[in-house]
Amino acid sequence: MPKQKLLMIGNGMAGVRTIEEILDRNPDKYDITIIGDEPHPNYNRIMLSNILQNKMTPSEIILNDETWYASNNITLHTDEQAILIDRLTNTVTTTKRNITYDRLILATGSRAFILPIPGADLEGVLGFRTIADTEKMIAASKKYERATVIGGGLLGLEAARGLLDQGMDVTVIHLADWLMETQLDAKAGELLKADLEAQGMKFLMQKATSKILGKSRVTGLAFKDGTQIETDLVVMAIGIKPEIELAQHANLPTGRGIVVDDFMTTADPAIFAVGECAEHNGIAYGLVAPLYEQGKVLADHLCGIETKGYHGSKMFTQLKVSGCDLFSAGDIKENAEIKGVTIFNSIENKYKKNLHARWQASRCRALRRYNRRQPSIQPAQKRRRTHRLHARFTAPQIRRIRKYERRRNAR
Ligand SMILES: Cc1cc2nc3c(=O)[nH]c(=O)nc-3n(C[C@H](O)[C@H](O)[C@H](O)COP(=O)(O)OP(=O)(O)OC[C@H]3O[C@@H](n4cnc5c(N)ncnc54)[C@H](O)[C@@H]3O)c2cc1C
């Protein structure tokens, strides 16, 4: 029986990971073709920051080189853009050819969001998304002195650190009151800013950029409050925009991303979306861990293996800037139900915050009350009590009760 034709648009991290998962499950199921508009084989986009920070070279971040594609019988078309999907004939048109498919995966990722303000198209205004963007920044640093990064989030700070490493004088412009405001509270944001200032980074906070100045190349920035600064390079790191145009033209439902169900299937049962371009349950994820989970589900589904489907992910982030040991996971906002416990060691400059649901605290109080009522116990009672404990508390809570009792009995 001839193999089914599996075509994937996008040769990036989530897409190729999905193909790896498919090969792991059933290497002979599909005849695979991948179209990618970058001139490289699949590379680790996360490590672009390391290239800018002089820690790695472009060849060191390649994840799957050409021999991997060849040895897995995958046809790869690089430097080639898919421009049209014809769902009636199951054909994708690229800048060079027409390719038919039985199953089509959209893994087109995102592009850097560029502020739609006057001057955004000037030479010297860049996003930070690709090897090409990174190489342009490094080339600019050899000719020019001053760089401005718009956006004090994870990506902006990594770009700013990299431009410092390239010898530039770097200013970060941020709209919010503190850095990384979606991952950090105000105190952590201030500590991070102080650390980065000590490394030589400059900041302009609560600034909204209104215009990029210059005739053919950028010379400065103007802000809504009427102030201006001079600069030779502008890197916009204010967010990403999922690449959904192909899906929109093919009349597939889209929101922020291409809408998929729990099996990463679009409204067309022959077309799937995975990675940053996909929107699941109203969320388009922008970090690789959830995207790899999606890839596993899609691989199971495409290989006919029973799967419970994808049901969303909790996100965590880590800043890749030397000297700043920063990790943030889950929701960071306190409210009536969720309260934070903070520890700040001002000598070692360490700040930690854990958020707890209030019911956990009240449950702990109940646990202490329960303990106070339990003096020494005979074996039969002990068994009954074990049953009662298991009915009322979780395993970690029971371990805490036992520990508490051992300590109390030792006294
Ligand atoms: C500098 C930087 C640092 C990052 N750091 C982290 C980190 O620390 N942790 C983390 O979890 N995530 C990080 N990320 C995000 C992470 O890289 C992305 O979440 C991940 O790459 C998304 O994978 P993807 O396959 O969905 O998209 P991509 O990797 O962007 O791949 C999509 C590919 O499709 C191609 N494409 C798009 N349209 C077409 C078309 N029409 N025809 C052909 N090809 C097309 C694109 O050119 C691209 O090559 C970082 C990103 C950047 C840029």
The ligand as a MOL file (V3000), in Angstrom:
LIG
                    3D

  0  0  0     0  0            999 V3000
M  V30 BEGIN CTAB
M  V30 COUNTS 53 58 0 0 0
M  V30 BEGIN ATOM
M  V30 1 C 15.5310 34.8160 21.1520 0
M  V30 2 C 14.4990 33.8430 21.6250 0
M  V30 3 C 14.6300 33.2430 22.8660 0
M  V30 4 C 13.6740 32.3400 23.3090 0
M  V30 5 N 13.8390 31.7670 24.5310 0
M  V30 6 C 12.9440 30.8520 24.9500 0
M  V30 7 C 13.1220 30.1930 26.2050 0
M  V30 8 O 14.0550 30.4730 26.9560 0
M  V30 9 N 12.2220 29.2440 26.5580 0
M  V30 10 C 11.1630 28.8960 25.7450 0
M  V30 11 O 10.3890 28.0210 26.1010 0
M  V30 12 N 10.9630 29.5210 24.5560 0
M  V30 13 C 11.8260 30.4840 24.1410 0
M  V30 14 N 11.6380 31.1080 22.9380 0
M  V30 15 C 10.4180 30.7630 22.1450 0
M  V30 16 C 10.6390 29.5000 21.3220 0
M  V30 17 O 11.7640 29.6510 20.5230 0
M  V30 18 C 9.3960 29.2740 20.4800 0
M  V30 19 O 8.3100 29.0350 21.3550 0
M  V30 20 C 9.5180 28.1040 19.4950 0
M  V30 21 O 10.5920 28.2940 18.6240 0
M  V30 22 C 8.2090 27.9880 18.6910 0
M  V30 23 O 8.3080 26.9020 17.8100 0
M  V30 24 P 7.4110 26.8560 16.4930 0
M  V30 25 O 7.8400 25.6510 15.7360 0
M  V30 26 O 5.9900 27.0300 16.8470 0
M  V30 27 O 7.8210 28.1560 15.6850 0
M  V30 28 P 9.2150 28.4980 15.0100 0
M  V30 29 O 10.3490 27.8850 15.7450 0
M  V30 30 O 9.2140 29.9770 14.8250 0
M  V30 31 O 9.1330 27.8000 13.5820 0
M  V30 32 C 8.2450 28.2050 12.5910 0
M  V30 33 C 8.9660 28.1500 11.2530 0
M  V30 34 O 8.0060 28.2510 10.2010 0
M  V30 35 C 8.5110 29.0860 9.1970 0
M  V30 36 N 7.3940 29.5850 8.3990 0
M  V30 37 C 6.4000 30.4460 8.7770 0
M  V30 38 N 5.5420 30.6490 7.7480 0
M  V30 39 C 5.9950 29.9040 6.7120 0
M  V30 40 C 5.5330 29.6970 5.3820 0
M  V30 41 N 4.4340 30.2960 4.9160 0
M  V30 42 N 6.2390 28.8720 4.5690 0
M  V30 43 C 7.3530 28.2490 5.0330 0
M  V30 44 N 7.8410 28.4020 6.2820 0
M  V30 45 C 7.1630 29.2190 7.1070 0
M  V30 46 C 9.2200 30.1690 9.9990 0
M  V30 47 O 10.1290 30.8960 9.2110 0
M  V30 48 C 9.9200 29.3200 11.0480 0
M  V30 49 O 11.1400 28.8430 10.5700 0
M  V30 50 C 12.5550 32.0300 22.4830 0
M  V30 51 C 12.4150 32.6380 21.2350 0
M  V30 52 C 13.3670 33.5500 20.8100 0
M  V30 53 C 13.2000 34.1960 19.4570 0
M  V30 END ATOM
M  V30 BEGIN BOND
M  V30 1 1 1 2
M  V30 2 1 2 3
M  V30 3 2 2 52
M  V30 4 2 3 4
M  V30 5 1 4 5
M  V30 6 1 4 50
M  V30 7 2 5 6
M  V30 8 1 6 7
M  V30 9 1 6 13
M  V30 10 2 7 8
M  V30 11 1 7 9
M  V30 12 1 9 10
M  V30 13 2 10 11
M  V30 14 1 10 12
M  V30 15 2 12 13
M  V30 16 1 13 14
M  V30 17 1 14 15
M  V30 18 1 14 50
M  V30 19 1 15 16
M  V30 20 1 16 17
M  V30 21 1 16 18
M  V30 22 1 18 19
M  V30 23 1 18 20
M  V30 24 1 20 21
M  V30 25 1 20 22
M  V30 26 1 22 23
M  V30 27 1 23 24
M  V30 28 2 24 25
M  V30 29 1 24 26
M  V30 30 1 24 27
M  V30 31 1 27 28
M  V30 32 2 28 29
M  V30 33 1 28 30
M  V30 34 1 28 31
M  V30 35 1 31 32
M  V30 36 1 32 33
M  V30 37 1 33 34
M  V30 38 1 33 48
M  V30 39 1 34 35
M  V30 40 1 35 36
M  V30 41 1 35 46
M  V30 42 1 36 37
M  V30 43 1 36 45
M  V30 44 2 37 38
M  V30 45 1 38 39
M  V30 46 1 39 40
M  V30 47 2 39 45
M  V30 48 1 40 41
M  V30 49 2 40 42
M  V30 50 1 42 43
M  V30 51 2 43 44
M  V30 52 1 44 45
M  V30 53 1 46 47
M  V30 54 1 46 48
M  V30 55 1 48 49
M  V30 56 2 50 51
M  V30 57 1 51 52
M  V30 58 1 52 53
M  V30 END BOND
M  V30 END CTAB
M  END
